[in-house]
Amino acid sequence: MQMTKNNKKIKAVIFDCDGTLVDSEVLGAKAMHEVATKYGCNMGFDAFVHSYTGRNMALNIETINSFSETPMPEEFATEVRAAMAVKFDQELKEIEGAKAMLVHLRARGIPVALATNGPRVKAEHTLGLTGLLPFFQNPDSLFSAYDHHTFKPDPKLFLLAAEFLGVAPEHCAAVEDSLSGLKAAVSAGMQAFSLVDLDSLAQRLSPAPIYLAHLADLELYL
């Protein structure tokens, strides 16, 4: 496991949601791919999963339309959200160690926030299903890109969360699982941690995020 010494003490942790705290990425991709296929998209699932992670609905629809003879209908996003909710209700689990890490951070008095490119209602649903929502309710520390009209890789969502927590960005850890999220974290001047192998990323970031093989490994850097 990669180990580097932090130059600046971590005083707060800001988490992404999908793929970071809840294991929703593949389930969400399956739901969107199934609906897109019904409407004529001929993009293979493996390629779709690769392009889906960390992107908002509008960008995913652009990709789907490029693989379809006709654009997706107006009701596509609504239908996809409903299909996702069904899959989440049936199969969603937390990322291994998510609740234990949040309990550990609370016990140590380290504040947390959530910054997601997804809608608030989706985050509240998935966090609620996995028992993680209470960690972001008192006070309300859940930041949705849709609420603030800013999407990763723009760093603004992370900066808003840090401001809310009252912690300077350089003292915040940002935990992510996508290239767009890691770009946002690095641009925000935060200490970025990646749950995906850095060698799999299409681009190199500077300073390089720290790779976490397991969410529990974050404790080693606190």
KEKE-3310 file (N, C-alpha, C; in steps of 0.2 Angstrom, whole numbers, plus 5000, padded with zeros to 4 digits):
npx = (5004:5002:5011:5012:5018:5008:5009:5001:4990:4975:4959:4946:4934:4929:4917:4914:4899:4892:4900:4909:4905:4893:4889:4885:4888:4889:4876:4868:4873:4869:4855:4853:4859:4851:4838:4843:4846:4834:4828:4836:4850:4866:4877:4890:4889:4901:4909:4901:4900:4913:4913:4903:4905:4906:4901:4888:4870:4867:4879:4880:4869:4873:4883:4876:4867:4876:4878:4867:4853:4843:4839:4838:4822:4812:4808:4818:4828:4820:4814:4825:4830:4820:4821:4834:4831:4824:4833:4842:4834:4833:4846:4857:4872:4882:4899:4912:4916:4912:4902:4909:4920:4914:4909:4921:4927:4918:4919:4932:4930:4931:4925:4913:4908:4898:4900:4892:4890:4878:4859:4851:4841:4843:4855:4851:4842:4850:4860:4851:4846:4857:4860:4868:4864:4861:4874:4876:4866:4865:4873:4865:4875:4876:4880:4874:4878:4868:4860:4868:4872:4885:4897:4908:4922:4924:4930:4922:4911:4917:4924:4914:4909:4919:4920:4908:4910:4920:4934:4950:4954:4966:4967:4958:4953:4948:4939:4937:4931:4932:4939:4935:4930:4942:4950:4943:4945:4959:4961:4954:4963:4964:4968:4969:4961:4960:4949:4951:4962:4977:4984:4975:4968:4965:4972:4986:4988:4993:4996:4999:4985:4982:4982:4969:4967:4957:4943:4945:4958:4960:4961:4975:4980:4976)
npy = (4994:5011:5024:5040:5054:5065:5083:5092:5093:5083:5089:5088:5078:5075:5066:5058:5051:5040:5025:5027:5029:5022:5007:5009:5012:5002:4996:5008:5011:4999:5001:5013:5009:4998:5005:5014:5005:5000:5011:5011:5013:5007:5004:4995:4987:4986:4996:5007:5007:5011:5024:5030:5032:5044:5055:5067:5066:5073:5073:5059:5056:5063:5055:5043:5046:5048:5035:5031:5030:5039:5053:5051:5050:5064:5059:5051:5053:5054:5041:5033:5037:5031:5018:5016:5018:5007:4996:5000:4998:4985:4979:4987:4990:4996:5003:4993:4995:5008:5013:5010:5018:5031:5031:5030:5042:5051:5048:5052:5066:5072:5082:5078:5079:5078:5077:5077:5073:5069:5070:5077:5069:5057:5054:5055:5044:5032:5033:5032:5019:5012:5015:5026:5039:5047:5052:5063:5072:5080:5093:5098:5092:5088:5090:5093:5093:5097:5105:5116:5120:5116:5106:5092:5090:5103:5112:5119:5113:5105:5115:5123:5114:5113:5126:5126:5117:5124:5123:5124:5121:5115:5107:5097:5081:5073:5061:5050:5041:5043:5050:5063:5067:5067:5076:5087:5088:5089:5101:5109:5110:5101:5086:5073:5057:5041:5028:5021:5012:5021:5019:5016:5027:5039:5050:5059:5066:5081:5088:5070:5059:5050:5032:5022:5006:5000:5007:5008:5011:5024:5028:5027:5039:5049)
npz = (5000:4996:5005:5011:5020:5027:5024:5030:5043:5044:5046:5043:5034:5017:5008:4993:4986:4978:4974:4983:4997:4995:4986:4972:4959:4948:4949:4946:4933:4926:4927:4919:4907:4903:4901:4891:4881:4878:4871:4859:4860:4856:4863:4871:4887:4895:4890:4893:4907:4910:4905:4912:4926:4938:4931:4927:4924:4912:4904:4903:4895:4883:4879:4877:4867:4856:4853:4847:4835:4836:4847:4865:4873:4880:4893:4897:4908:4919:4919:4920:4933:4941:4938:4943:4957:4960:4958:4968:4979:4980:4979:4984:4993:5007:5003:5008:5024:5026:5035:5047:5046:5046:5059:5066:5063:5069:5082:5084:5083:5071:5059:5045:5028:5013:4996:4981:4964:4960:4962:4976:4981:4977:4983:4997:4997:4994:5004:5015:5013:5017:5029:5032:5031:5043:5047:5040:5043:5054:5058:5042:5031:5017:5001:4985:4968:4960:4967:4969:4957:4951:4945:4947:4937:4942:4956:4965:4973:4982:4989:4994:5003:5012:5017:5024:5034:5040:5039:5032:5015:5013:5024:5023:5019:5004:4998:4985:4970:4956:4941:4938:4950:4958:4951:4954:4968:4969:4963:4971:4981:4991:5001:4992:4991:4983:4979:4968:4958:4955:4943:4934:4930:4917:4916:4924:4939:4948:4964:4966:4970:4985:4985:4991:4996:5003:5011:5025:5026:5026:5039:5042:5039:5046)
capx = (5000:5006:5011:5016:5017:5004:5012:4996:4985:4968:4954:4939:4934:4923:4917:4909:4894:4892:4906:4914:4901:4888:4891:4879:4890:4887:4869:4866:4875:4865:4848:4854:4860:4845:4834:4845:4846:4827:4827:4840:4857:4870:4884:4891:4889:4908:4911:4896:4902:4919:4911:4897:4907:4908:4898:4881:4866:4867:4885:4879:4864:4876:4887:4871:4865:4881:4878:4860:4851:4839:4841:4834:4816:4812:4806:4823:4831:4815:4813:4832:4830:4815:4824:4839:4829:4822:4839:4845:4830:4834:4853:4862:4875:4888:4906:4915:4920:4910:4899:4914:4924:4911:4909:4927:4928:4914:4922:4938:4928:4933:4919:4913:4903:4897:4899:4891:4888:4871:4854:4851:4836:4847:4860:4847:4839:4856:4863:4846:4846:4863:4861:4873:4862:4862:4880:4876:4860:4864:4869:4865:4881:4876:4881:4873:4880:4862:4858:4873:4874:4892:4898:4915:4928:4924:4931:4917:4907:4922:4926:4908:4908:4925:4918:4902:4914:4924:4940:4953:4954:4972:4967:4952:4954:4943:4939:4934:4932:4932:4944:4932:4930:4949:4952:4940:4948:4966:4960:4952:4969:4963:4972:4965:4962:4957:4947:4952:4970:4979:4986:4969:4966:4967:4976:4990:4986:4998:5000:4995:4981:4984:4977:4967:4965:4951:4941:4948:4965:4961:4963:4982:4983:4972)
capy = (5000:5017:5028:5046:5057:5072:5089:5096:5089:5082:5091:5086:5073:5076:5060:5057:5046:5034:5021:5029:5027:5016:5003:5011:5014:4997:4996:5014:5010:4994:5004:5017:5005:4995:5010:5017:5000:5000:5016:5011:5014:5001:5005:4989:4988:4987:5003:5011:5008:5015:5032:5032:5034:5051:5060:5069:5064:5076:5071:5052:5056:5065:5049:5038:5049:5047:5028:5030:5033:5044:5055:5048:5054:5068:5056:5046:5054:5052:5034:5030:5038:5026:5011:5015:5017:5000:4992:5001:4995:4977:4976:4991:4989:5001:5001:4990:4999:5015:5015:5009:5024:5037:5030:5031:5049:5054:5047:5057:5073:5074:5083:5076:5081:5074:5081:5072:5075:5066:5074:5076:5064:5050:5053:5053:5037:5027:5033:5030:5012:5009:5017:5031:5046:5051:5055:5069:5076:5085:5097:5095:5092:5085:5095:5090:5097:5100:5111:5122:5121:5116:5099:5090:5092:5110:5111:5123:5109:5103:5121:5125:5109:5115:5132:5124:5114:5129:5120:5126:5116:5111:5103:5093:5075:5072:5054:5049:5035:5044:5055:5070:5069:5068:5082:5093:5088:5092:5108:5113:5111:5096:5080:5068:5050:5038:5021:5017:5011:5027:5017:5015:5033:5041:5056:5059:5072:5083:5082:5063:5057:5044:5027:5018:4999:4999:5014:5008:5013:5031:5030:5028:5046:5054)
capz = (5000:4996:5011:5011:5026:5026:5027:5034:5047:5041:5051:5041:5028:5013:5004:4987:4988:4973:4973:4989:5003:4994:4981:4968:4952:4944:4949:4942:4926:4923:4926:4914:4901:4901:4898:4885:4876:4875:4866:4853:4861:4854:4866:4875:4894:4898:4888:4896:4914:4910:4904:4916:4933:4940:4927:4928:4919:4905:4900:4901:4889:4877:4876:4874:4860:4851:4851:4846:4829:4838:4854:4870:4874:4886:4899:4898:4914:4924:4919:4923:4940:4944:4937:4948:4963:4961:4959:4974:4985:4979:4980:4986:5000:5008:5002:5014:5029:5026:5042:5052:5046:5049:5066:5069:5062:5074:5089:5085:5083:5064:5055:5038:5023:5007:4990:4976:4957:4960:4965:4983:4983:4976:4989:5003:4996:4995:5011:5019:5013:5019:5036:5033:5031:5049:5048:5036:5044:5060:5054:5036:5027:5011:4996:4979:4963:4957:4971:4969:4950:4949:4944:4947:4940:4945:4963:4969:4977:4988:4993:4998:5009:5017:5020:5028:5040:5044:5039:5026:5010:5013:5030:5021:5015:4999:4996:4978:4966:4949:4939:4939:4957:4960:4948:4958:4975:4968:4961:4977:4986:4997:5001:4988:4992:4978:4980:4962:4957:4951:4936:4929:4928:4910:4917:4930:4943:4953:4967:4965:4975:4988:4984:4997:4994:5007:5015:5032:5026:5027:5046:5043:5037:5050)
cpx = (5004:5005:5015:5014:5013:5008:5008:4991:4978:4963:4947:4940:4928:4923:4912:4904:4894:4899:4911:4911:4896:4890:4886:4881:4888:4880:4866:4867:4870:4858:4848:4855:4854:4839:4836:4845:4839:4825:4832:4847:4861:4876:4884:4891:4896:4910:4907:4898:4908:4917:4906:4900:4909:4905:4891:4877:4866:4873:4884:4874:4868:4880:4882:4869:4870:4881:4871:4858:4846:4840:4836:4828:4816:4811:4812:4826:4826:4814:4820:4832:4826:4818:4830:4837:4827:4828:4842:4841:4832:4841:4858:4865:4880:4894:4908:4918:4917:4907:4904:4918:4921:4910:4915:4929:4924:4917:4928:4936:4930:4927:4919:4907:4903:4896:4898:4888:4880:4866:4854:4846:4839:4852:4856:4844:4845:4859:4858:4846:4851:4864:4866:4871:4862:4868:4881:4870:4860:4872:4869:4871:4882:4875:4880:4875:4874:4859:4862:4875:4881:4894:4906:4916:4929:4925:4926:4913:4911:4923:4920:4907:4913:4923:4912:4905:4918:4932:4944:4954:4960:4972:4961:4955:4947:4944:4934:4935:4932:4937:4941:4932:4937:4952:4949:4944:4955:4965:4958:4958:4968:4968:4968:4966:4958:4956:4948:4960:4972:4981:4981:4966:4969:4972:4980:4988:4992:4995:4995:4991:4984:4979:4976:4964:4958:4949:4944:4955:4966:4963:4971:4985:4980:4977)
cpy = (5006:5021:5034:5050:5064:5077:5093:5092:5089:5084:5090:5081:5074:5070:5062:5052:5040:5031:5023:5027:5021:5013:5003:5011:5008:4996:5002:5013:5005:4997:5008:5014:5001:4999:5013:5012:4999:5005:5017:5012:5007:5001:4999:4991:4990:4994:5008:5013:5012:5023:5034:5035:5041:5057:5061:5066:5067:5074:5063:5052:5058:5059:5044:5040:5048:5040:5026:5033:5039:5046:5051:5053:5059:5065:5051:5047:5052:5044:5030:5031:5033:5019:5010:5014:5010:4995:4993:4998:4988:4975:4981:4989:4995:4999:4998:4994:5006:5017:5015:5016:5030:5037:5032:5039:5053:5054:5051:5064:5076:5075:5080:5079:5077:5078:5076:5075:5073:5071:5072:5070:5057:5049:5051:5046:5032:5027:5031:5022:5008:5011:5022:5038:5050:5054:5062:5074:5081:5088:5095:5097:5089:5090:5091:5095:5101:5105:5117:5123:5121:5108:5097:5089:5099:5109:5115:5119:5107:5110:5124:5120:5111:5121:5131:5121:5118:5126:5122:5120:5111:5106:5098:5087:5074:5065:5053:5043:5036:5050:5062:5072:5071:5074:5088:5093:5091:5099:5112:5114:5106:5090:5075:5061:5046:5031:5017:5017:5017:5025:5016:5021:5035:5047:5056:5066:5074:5089:5075:5062:5051:5038:5023:5011:4997:5006:5014:5011:5020:5033:5030:5035:5051:5057)
cpz = (5000:5002:5010:5017:5024:5029:5031:5037:5044:5047:5049:5035:5024:5008:4998:4990:4984:4972:4979:4995:5001:4987:4975:4961:4947:4943:4945:4935:4923:4922:4920:4907:4898:4898:4891:4879:4873:4870:4860:4854:4860:4858:4871:4882:4897:4896:4892:4903:4914:4909:4909:4923:4933:4936:4928:4923:4912:4901:4898:4895:4883:4874:4873:4868:4855:4849:4849:4839:4830:4845:4859:4871:4880:4893:4901:4905:4920:4925:4922:4930:4944:4943:4942:4955:4965:4962:4966:4980:4985:4981:4983:4993:5001:5005:5008:5018:5030:5033:5047:5052:5048:5056:5070:5069:5068:5081:5090:5084:5076:5060:5048:5034:5017:5001:4984:4969:4956:4963:4972:4985:4982:4981:4995:5003:4997:5001:5016:5019:5016:5027:5037:5033:5037:5050:5045:5037:5049:5061:5047:5032:5021:5005:4989:4973:4959:4961:4970:4962:4948:4950:4944:4940:4943:4953:4968:4974:4983:4992:4997:5004:5014:5021:5025:5035:5044:5044:5032:5022:5011:5019:5029:5017:5011:4997:4990:4975:4958:4947:4940:4946:4960:4957:4952:4965:4974:4967:4967:4983:4992:4996:4998:4990:4987:4980:4973:4961:4952:4944:4931:4927:4921:4911:4923:4933:4947:4957:4966:4971:4979:4987:4990:4994:4997:5010:5022:5032:5027:5034:5047:5042:5041:5056)
residu = (MET:GLN:MET:THR:LYS:ASN:ASN:LYS:LYS:ILE:LYS:ALA:VAL:ILE:PHE:ASP:CYS:ASP:GLY:THR:LEU:VAL:ASP:SER:GLU:VAL:LEU:GLY:ALA:LYS:ALA:MET:HIS:GLU:VAL:ALA:THR:LYS:TYR:GLY:CYS:ASN:MET:GLY:PHE:ASP:ALA:PHE:VAL:HIS:SER:TYR:THR:GLY:ARG:ASN:MET:ALA:LEU:ASN:ILE:GLU:THR:ILE:ASN:SER:PHE:SER:GLU:THR:PRO:MET:PRO:GLU:GLU:PHE:ALA:THR:GLU:VAL:ARG:ALA:ALA:MET:ALA:VAL:LYS:PHE:ASP:GLN:GLU:LEU:LYS:GLU:ILE:GLU:GLY:ALA:LYS:ALA:MET:LEU:VAL:HIS:LEU:ARG:ALA:ARG:GLY:ILE:PRO:VAL:ALA:LEU:ALA:THR:ASN:GLY:PRO:ARG:VAL:LYS:ALA:GLU:HIS:THR:LEU:GLY:LEU:THR:GLY:LEU:LEU:PRO:PHE:PHE:GLN:ASN:PRO:ASP:SER:LEU:PHE:SER:ALA:TYR:ASP:HIS:HIS:THR:PHE:LYS:PRO:ASP:PRO:LYS:LEU:PHE:LEU:LEU:ALA:ALA:GLU:PHE:LEU:GLY:VAL:ALA:PRO:GLU:HIS:CYS:ALA:ALA:VAL:GLU:ASP:SER:LEU:SER:GLY:LEU:LYS:ALA:ALA:VAL:SER:ALA:GLY:MET:GLN:ALA:PHE:SER:LEU:VAL:ASP:LEU:ASP:SER:LEU:ALA:GLN:ARG:LEU:SER:PRO:ALA:PRO:ILE:TYR:LEU:ALA:HIS:LEU:ALA:ASP:LEU:GLU:LEU:TYR:LEU)
# end
